[in-house]
Amino acid sequence: MKVSSKISLLIAGLATLSIPLSAQCISLAGDWEARIDSAQPKTVKLPGTLDMAGVGTPSTLKPAMEKPQLLRLTRKVNYIGPCTYS
């Protein structure tokens, strides 16, 4: 068997293996309840972030053209810790 035909068979075999894997994708998009610590659950939309949903502690750094604001990127809302989605 020639090398080119072996490569063709290998590519065809790999292509058939990828078909069942793509059929197992489950979309998580939609509305979810997110709970941090013992706080009340908040509805968040996925795909998205807790920051976009406003979950956490609001940043106290005001927008300005000053050194603290220009040195690093900050989020509007900060949260570090576990979160449970349901």
N, CA, C and O atoms as CSV, one atom per row, in Angstrom:
chain,resi,resn,atom,element,x,y,z
A,1,MET,N,N,0.848,-1.174,0.000
A,1,MET,CA,C,0.000,0.000,0.000
A,1,MET,C,C,0.897,1.243,0.000
A,1,MET,O,O,1.859,1.309,0.765
A,2,LYS,N,N,0.593,2.217,-0.843
A,2,LYS,CA,C,1.393,3.419,-0.939
A,2,LYS,C,C,1.193,4.302,0.287
A,2,LYS,O,O,0.174,4.220,0.974
A,3,VAL,N,N,2.175,5.138,0.541
A,3,VAL,CA,C,2.121,6.050,1.689
A,3,VAL,C,C,0.949,7.013,1.567
A,3,VAL,O,O,0.287,7.307,2.562
A,4,SER,N,N,0.685,7.506,0.364
A,4,SER,CA,C,-0.405,8.467,0.177
A,4,SER,C,C,-1.765,7.828,0.463
A,4,SER,O,O,-2.653,8.485,1.006
A,5,SER,N,N,-1.935,6.557,0.105
A,5,SER,CA,C,-3.209,5.897,0.379
A,5,SER,C,C,-3.356,5.603,1.867
A,5,SER,O,O,-4.471,5.616,2.389
A,6,LYS,N,N,-2.236,5.336,2.564
A,6,LYS,CA,C,-2.292,5.142,4.015
A,6,LYS,C,C,-2.701,6.436,4.711
A,6,LYS,O,O,-3.492,6.422,5.654
A,7,ILE,N,N,-2.160,7.538,4.243
A,7,ILE,CA,C,-2.512,8.837,4.828
A,7,ILE,C,C,-3.984,9.145,4.574
A,7,ILE,O,O,-4.668,9.668,5.453
A,8,SER,N,N,-4.471,8.826,3.389
A,8,SER,CA,C,-5.880,9.056,3.061
A,8,SER,C,C,-6.791,8.236,3.961
A,8,SER,O,O,-7.811,8.735,4.437
A,9,LEU,N,N,-6.428,6.982,4.196
A,9,LEU,CA,C,-7.211,6.136,5.089
A,9,LEU,C,C,-7.174,6.665,6.524
A,9,LEU,O,O,-8.187,6.634,7.222
A,10,LEU,N,N,-6.036,7.139,6.958
A,10,LEU,CA,C,-5.917,7.700,8.303
A,10,LEU,C,C,-6.796,8.931,8.459
A,10,LEU,O,O,-7.489,9.073,9.466
A,11,ILE,N,N,-6.774,9.818,7.479
A,11,ILE,CA,C,-7.608,11.024,7.536
A,11,ILE,C,C,-9.085,10.660,7.525
A,11,ILE,O,O,-9.867,11.251,8.269
A,12,ALA,N,N,-9.483,9.697,6.696
A,12,ALA,CA,C,-10.882,9.268,6.647
A,12,ALA,C,C,-11.313,8.654,7.968
A,12,ALA,O,O,-12.430,8.882,8.433
A,13,GLY,N,N,-10.430,7.878,8.566
A,13,GLY,CA,C,-10.743,7.268,9.857
A,13,GLY,C,C,-10.906,8.306,10.959
A,13,GLY,O,O,-11.823,8.208,11.774
A,14,LEU,N,N,-10.026,9.297,10.989
A,14,LEU,CA,C,-10.131,10.364,11.990
A,14,LEU,C,C,-11.385,11.197,11.784
A,14,LEU,O,O,-12.002,11.632,12.756
A,15,ALA,N,N,-11.768,11.425,10.542
A,15,ALA,CA,C,-12.976,12.202,10.252
A,15,ALA,C,C,-14.218,11.488,10.768
A,15,ALA,O,O,-15.134,12.136,11.276
A,16,THR,N,N,-14.265,10.158,10.646
A,16,THR,CA,C,-15.430,9.423,11.125
A,16,THR,C,C,-15.471,9.375,12.646
A,16,THR,O,O,-16.550,9.248,13.225
A,17,LEU,N,N,-14.319,9.474,13.307
A,17,LEU,CA,C,-14.307,9.484,14.766
A,17,LEU,C,C,-14.841,10.797,15.330
A,17,LEU,O,O,-15.405,10.815,16.424
A,18,SER,N,N,-14.671,11.886,14.600
A,18,SER,CA,C,-15.093,13.183,15.103
A,18,SER,C,C,-16.600,13.390,15.017
A,18,SER,O,O,-17.129,14.261,15.707
A,19,ILE,N,N,-17.297,12.635,14.210
A,19,ILE,CA,C,-18.743,12.807,14.059
A,19,ILE,C,C,-19.483,12.514,15.359
A,19,ILE,O,O,-20.282,13.352,15.776
A,20,PRO,N,N,-19.270,11.378,16.030
A,20,PRO,CA,C,-19.994,11.136,17.277
A,20,PRO,C,C,-19.608,12.119,18.387
A,20,PRO,O,O,-20.444,12.442,19.230
A,21,LEU,N,N,-18.373,12.597,18.404
A,21,LEU,CA,C,-17.963,13.521,19.448
A,21,LEU,C,C,-18.702,14.840,19.347
A,21,LEU,O,O,-19.083,15.406,20.372
A,22,SER,N,N,-18.915,15.346,18.144
A,22,SER,CA,C,-19.618,16.614,17.988
A,22,SER,C,C,-21.099,16.470,18.323
A,22,SER,O,O,-21.739,17.456,18.691
A,23,ALA,N,N,-21.652,15.281,18.206
A,23,ALA,CA,C,-23.056,15.072,18.530
A,23,ALA,C,C,-23.309,15.106,20.029
A,23,ALA,O,O,-24.461,15.194,20.453
A,24,GLN,N,N,-22.244,15.038,20.851
A,24,GLN,CA,C,-22.403,15.014,22.291
A,24,GLN,C,C,-22.283,16.390,22.931
A,24,GLN,O,O,-22.265,16.483,24.158
A,25,CYS,N,N,-22.199,17.455,22.152
A,25,CYS,CA,C,-22.099,18.806,22.705
A,25,CYS,C,C,-23.434,19.224,23.303
A,25,CYS,O,O,-24.485,19.046,22.687
A,26,ILE,N,N,-23.385,19.778,24.503
A,26,ILE,CA,C,-24.578,20.263,25.173
A,26,ILE,C,C,-24.398,21.755,25.414
A,26,ILE,O,O,-23.406,22.174,26.009
A,27,SER,N,N,-25.331,22.541,24.964
A,27,SER,CA,C,-25.259,23.983,25.154
A,27,SER,C,C,-25.677,24.335,26.581
A,27,SER,O,O,-26.691,23.847,27.080
A,28,LEU,N,N,-24.893,25.179,27.222
A,28,LEU,CA,C,-25.223,25.668,28.566
A,28,LEU,C,C,-25.778,27.088,28.520
A,28,LEU,O,O,-25.991,27.707,29.563
A,29,ALA,N,N,-26.010,27.598,27.331
A,29,ALA,CA,C,-26.505,28.964,27.171
A,29,ALA,C,C,-27.907,29.089,27.758
A,29,ALA,O,O,-28.724,28.173,27.657
A,30,GLY,N,N,-28.165,30.235,28.369
A,30,GLY,CA,C,-29.487,30.501,28.923
A,30,GLY,C,C,-29.391,31.126,30.295
A,30,GLY,O,O,-28.315,31.542,30.726
A,31,ASP,N,N,-30.516,31.192,30.980
A,31,ASP,CA,C,-30.566,31.779,32.313
A,31,ASP,C,C,-30.278,30.718,33.373
A,31,ASP,O,O,-30.841,29.624,33.349
A,32,TRP,N,N,-29.388,31.067,34.301
A,32,TRP,CA,C,-29.008,30.192,35.400
A,32,TRP,C,C,-29.090,30.980,36.700
A,32,TRP,O,O,-29.017,32.209,36.686
A,33,GLU,N,N,-29.241,30.283,37.823
A,33,GLU,CA,C,-29.164,30.913,39.131
A,33,GLU,C,C,-27.761,30.707,39.667
A,33,GLU,O,O,-27.271,29.579,39.731
A,34,ALA,N,N,-27.112,31.805,40.055
A,34,ALA,CA,C,-25.764,31.744,40.620
A,34,ALA,C,C,-25.851,32.123,42.087
A,34,ALA,O,O,-26.470,33.126,42.443
A,35,ARG,N,N,-25.224,31.311,42.946
A,35,ARG,CA,C,-25.226,31.578,44.387
A,35,ARG,C,C,-23.781,31.622,44.876
A,35,ARG,O,O,-23.010,30.685,44.669
A,36,ILE,N,N,-23.429,32.735,45.532
A,36,ILE,CA,C,-22.109,32.845,46.145
A,36,ILE,C,C,-22.297,32.902,47.652
A,36,ILE,O,O,-23.194,33.580,48.153
A,37,ASP,N,N,-21.444,32.185,48.366
A,37,ASP,CA,C,-21.524,32.092,49.828
A,37,ASP,C,C,-22.950,31.748,50.242
A,37,ASP,O,O,-23.529,30.796,49.719
A,38,SER,N,N,-23.522,32.503,51.167
A,38,SER,CA,C,-24.883,32.223,51.628
A,38,SER,C,C,-25.854,33.282,51.126
A,38,SER,O,O,-26.962,33.408,51.647
A,39,ALA,N,N,-25.440,34.052,50.108
A,39,ALA,CA,C,-26.288,35.116,49.573
A,39,ALA,C,C,-27.452,34.533,48.772
A,39,ALA,O,O,-27.441,33.364,48.386
A,40,GLN,N,N,-28.430,35.358,48.539
A,40,GLN,CA,C,-29.573,34.953,47.721
A,40,GLN,C,C,-29.097,34.690,46.288
A,40,GLN,O,O,-28.199,35.373,45.796
A,41,PRO,N,N,-29.694,33.710,45.629
A,41,PRO,CA,C,-29.278,33.435,44.246
A,41,PRO,C,C,-29.638,34.601,43.326
A,41,PRO,O,O,-30.641,35.287,43.526
A,42,LYS,N,N,-28.805,34.802,42.327
A,42,LYS,CA,C,-29.037,35.854,41.336
A,42,LYS,C,C,-29.075,35.206,39.965
A,42,LYS,O,O,-28.276,34.315,39.675
A,43,THR,N,N,-29.994,35.644,39.122
A,43,THR,CA,C,-30.097,35.094,37.773
A,43,THR,C,C,-29.002,35.680,36.904
A,43,THR,O,O,-28.847,36.898,36.817
A,44,VAL,N,N,-28.237,34.795,36.255
A,44,VAL,CA,C,-27.173,35.210,35.336
A,44,VAL,C,C,-27.427,34.555,33.983
A,44,VAL,O,O,-28.033,33.486,33.900
A,45,LYS,N,N,-26.965,35.200,32.944
A,45,LYS,CA,C,-27.135,34.677,31.593
A,45,LYS,C,C,-25.806,34.117,31.115
A,45,LYS,O,O,-24.781,34.797,31.166
A,46,LEU,N,N,-25.830,32.869,30.647
A,46,LEU,CA,C,-24.651,32.255,30.051
A,46,LEU,C,C,-24.835,32.196,28.553
A,46,LEU,O,O,-25.957,31.931,28.122
A,47,PRO,N,N,-23.833,32.418,27.719
A,47,PRO,CA,C,-22.473,32.703,28.152
A,47,PRO,C,C,-22.376,34.116,28.723
A,47,PRO,O,O,-23.042,35.038,28.254
A,48,GLY,N,N,-21.551,34.262,29.722
A,48,GLY,CA,C,-21.347,35.536,30.383
A,48,GLY,C,C,-20.491,35.342,31.612
A,48,GLY,O,O,-20.050,34.229,31.898
A,49,THR,N,N,-20.256,36.410,32.338
A,49,THR,CA,C,-19.439,36.348,33.539
A,49,THR,C,C,-20.227,36.858,34.722
A,49,THR,O,O,-21.263,37.503,34.560
A,50,LEU,N,N,-19.730,36.565,35.923
A,50,LEU,CA,C,-20.359,37.104,37.120
A,50,LEU,C,C,-20.259,38.628,37.122
A,50,LEU,O,O,-21.159,39.313,37.608
A,51,ASP,N,N,-19.169,39.151,36.582
A,51,ASP,CA,C,-18.993,40.598,36.477
A,51,ASP,C,C,-20.098,41.214,35.622
A,51,ASP,O,O,-20.669,42.238,35.996
A,52,MET,N,N,-20.400,40.607,34.494
A,52,MET,CA,C,-21.451,41.123,33.617
A,52,MET,C,C,-22.817,41.055,34.287
A,52,MET,O,O,-23.686,41.880,34.004
A,53,ALA,N,N,-23.016,40.080,35.173
A,53,ALA,CA,C,-24.285,39.929,35.875
A,53,ALA,C,C,-24.356,40.794,37.126
A,53,ALA,O,O,-25.408,40.881,37.758
A,54,GLY,N,N,-23.242,41.437,37.492
A,54,GLY,CA,C,-23.238,42.301,38.673
A,54,GLY,C,C,-23.129,41.543,39.977
A,54,GLY,O,O,-23.529,42.060,41.020
A,55,VAL,N,N,-22.596,40.320,39.948
A,55,VAL,CA,C,-22.453,39.507,41.154
A,55,VAL,C,C,-21.093,39.796,41.782
A,55,VAL,O,O,-20.063,39.636,41.128
A,56,GLY,N,N,-21.082,40.215,43.035
A,56,GLY,CA,C,-19.837,40.501,43.742
A,56,GLY,C,C,-19.836,41.878,44.360
A,56,GLY,O,O,-20.891,42.479,44.560
A,57,THR,N,N,-18.651,42.381,44.664
A,57,THR,CA,C,-18.484,43.681,45.296
A,57,THR,C,C,-18.137,44.721,44.228
A,57,THR,O,O,-17.165,44.543,43.493
A,58,PRO,N,N,-18.915,45.803,44.132
A,58,PRO,CA,C,-18.609,46.835,43.133
A,58,PRO,C,C,-17.233,47.461,43.378
A,58,PRO,O,O,-16.824,47.650,44.523
A,59,SER,N,N,-16.528,47.778,42.294
A,59,SER,CA,C,-15.225,48.414,42.392
A,59,SER,C,C,-15.395,49.843,42.890
A,59,SER,O,O,-16.325,50.542,42.487
A,60,THR,N,N,-14.484,50.278,43.776
A,60,THR,CA,C,-14.541,51.640,44.307
A,60,THR,C,C,-13.644,52.593,43.529
A,60,THR,O,O,-13.632,53.792,43.809
A,61,LEU,N,N,-12.895,52.083,42.560
A,61,LEU,CA,C,-12.000,52.910,41.765
A,61,LEU,C,C,-12.808,53.651,40.704
A,61,LEU,O,O,-13.422,53.034,39.833
A,62,LYS,N,N,-12.801,54.979,40.786
A,62,LYS,CA,C,-13.572,55.804,39.852
A,62,LYS,C,C,-12.794,55.983,38.550
A,62,LYS,O,O,-11.568,56.091,38.576
A,63,PRO,N,N,-13.493,56.015,37.404
A,63,PRO,CA,C,-12.814,56.217,36.131
A,63,PRO,C,C,-12.113,57.581,36.092
A,63,PRO,O,O,-12.729,58.608,36.374
A,64,ALA,N,N,-10.833,57.583,35.744
A,64,ALA,CA,C,-10.065,58.826,35.637
A,64,ALA,C,C,-8.775,58.554,34.877
A,64,ALA,O,O,-8.351,57.407,34.743
A,65,MET,N,N,-8.163,59.607,34.386
A,65,MET,CA,C,-6.890,59.489,33.684
A,65,MET,C,C,-5.762,59.722,34.685
A,65,MET,O,O,-4.958,60.640,34.523
A,66,GLU,N,N,-5.709,58.889,35.714
A,66,GLU,CA,C,-4.698,58.997,36.757
A,66,GLU,C,C,-3.948,57.683,36.870
A,66,GLU,O,O,-4.371,56.665,36.322
A,67,LYS,N,N,-2.834,57.713,37.584
A,67,LYS,CA,C,-1.937,56.567,37.647
A,67,LYS,C,C,-2.598,55.268,38.126
A,67,LYS,O,O,-2.426,54.244,37.465
A,68,PRO,N,N,-3.350,55.253,39.248
A,68,PRO,CA,C,-3.935,53.973,39.692
A,68,PRO,C,C,-4.854,53.331,38.648
A,68,PRO,O,O,-4.863,52.110,38.492
A,69,GLN,N,N,-5.617,54.145,37.944
A,69,GLN,CA,C,-6.538,53.619,36.942
A,69,GLN,C,C,-5.800,53.161,35.684
A,69,GLN,O,O,-6.222,52.204,35.034
A,70,LEU,N,N,-4.715,53.828,35.341
A,70,LEU,CA,C,-4.000,53.503,34.110
A,70,LEU,C,C,-3.018,52.349,34.260
A,70,LEU,O,O,-2.603,51.765,33.259
A,71,LEU,N,N,-2.638,52.009,35.484
A,71,LEU,CA,C,-1.641,50.960,35.702
A,71,LEU,C,C,-2.167,49.553,35.447
A,71,LEU,O,O,-1.395,48.667,35.082
A,72,ARG,N,N,-3.456,49.332,35.630
A,72,ARG,CA,C,-3.980,47.981,35.453
A,72,ARG,C,C,-5.445,48.016,35.056
A,72,ARG,O,O,-6.145,49.002,35.286
A,73,LEU,N,N,-5.888,46.938,34.463
A,73,LEU,CA,C,-7.294,46.796,34.122
A,73,LEU,C,C,-8.059,46.358,35.357
A,73,LEU,O,O,-7.550,45.566,36.151
A,74,THR,N,N,-9.257,46.854,35.530
A,74,THR,CA,C,-10.085,46.451,36.666
A,74,THR,C,C,-11.474,46.068,36.162
A,74,THR,O,O,-11.885,46.451,35.066
A,75,ARG,N,N,-12.161,45.329,36.961
A,75,ARG,CA,C,-13.531,44.935,36.650
A,75,ARG,C,C,-14.489,45.875,37.362
A,75,ARG,O,O,-14.137,46.503,38.361
A,76,LYS,N,N,-15.717,45.965,36.830
A,76,LYS,CA,C,-16.737,46.785,37.483
A,76,LYS,C,C,-17.155,46.169,38.811
A,76,LYS,O,O,-17.435,46.874,39.780
A,77,VAL,N,N,-17.191,44.831,38.837
A,77,VAL,CA,C,-17.589,44.089,40.040
A,77,VAL,C,C,-16.518,43.034,40.304
A,77,VAL,O,O,-16.086,42.345,39.381
A,78,ASN,N,N,-16.088,42.906,41.554
A,78,ASN,CA,C,-15.037,41.951,41.922
A,78,ASN,C,C,-15.619,40.816,42.750
A,78,ASN,O,O,-16.405,41.039,43.671
A,79,TYR,N,N,-15.225,39.603,42.410
A,79,TYR,CA,C,-15.571,38.453,43.242
A,79,TYR,C,C,-14.523,37.377,43.026
A,79,TYR,O,O,-14.223,37.001,41.892
A,80,ILE,N,N,-13.971,36.888,44.125
A,80,ILE,CA,C,-13.029,35.760,44.083
A,80,ILE,C,C,-13.568,34.718,45.056
A,80,ILE,O,O,-13.712,34.993,46.247
A,81,GLY,N,N,-13.856,33.554,44.564
A,81,GLY,CA,C,-14.361,32.491,45.423
A,81,GLY,C,C,-15.271,31.558,44.656
A,81,GLY,O,O,-15.457,31.711,43.449
A,82,PRO,N,N,-15.844,30.580,45.367
A,82,PRO,CA,C,-16.701,29.603,44.696
A,82,PRO,C,C,-18.074,30.180,44.350
A,82,PRO,O,O,-18.578,31.090,45.008
A,83,CYS,N,N,-18.641,29.630,43.318
A,83,CYS,CA,C,-19.994,30.011,42.891
A,83,CYS,C,C,-20.708,28.742,42.451
A,83,CYS,O,O,-20.131,27.915,41.744
A,84,THR,N,N,-21.948,28.586,42.862
A,84,THR,CA,C,-22.740,27.415,42.496
A,84,THR,C,C,-23.815,27.828,41.503
A,84,THR,O,O,-24.589,28.750,41.759
A,85,TYR,N,N,-23.856,27.150,40.386
A,85,TYR,CA,C,-24.870,27.409,39.366
A,85,TYR,C,C,-25.935,26.314,39.432
A,85,TYR,O,O,-25.620,25.139,39.622
A,86,SER,N,N,-27.201,26.714,39.273
A,86,SER,CA,C,-28.280,25.716,39.217
A,86,SER,C,C,-29.384,26.196,38.310
A,86,SER,O,O,-30.383,25.498,38.131
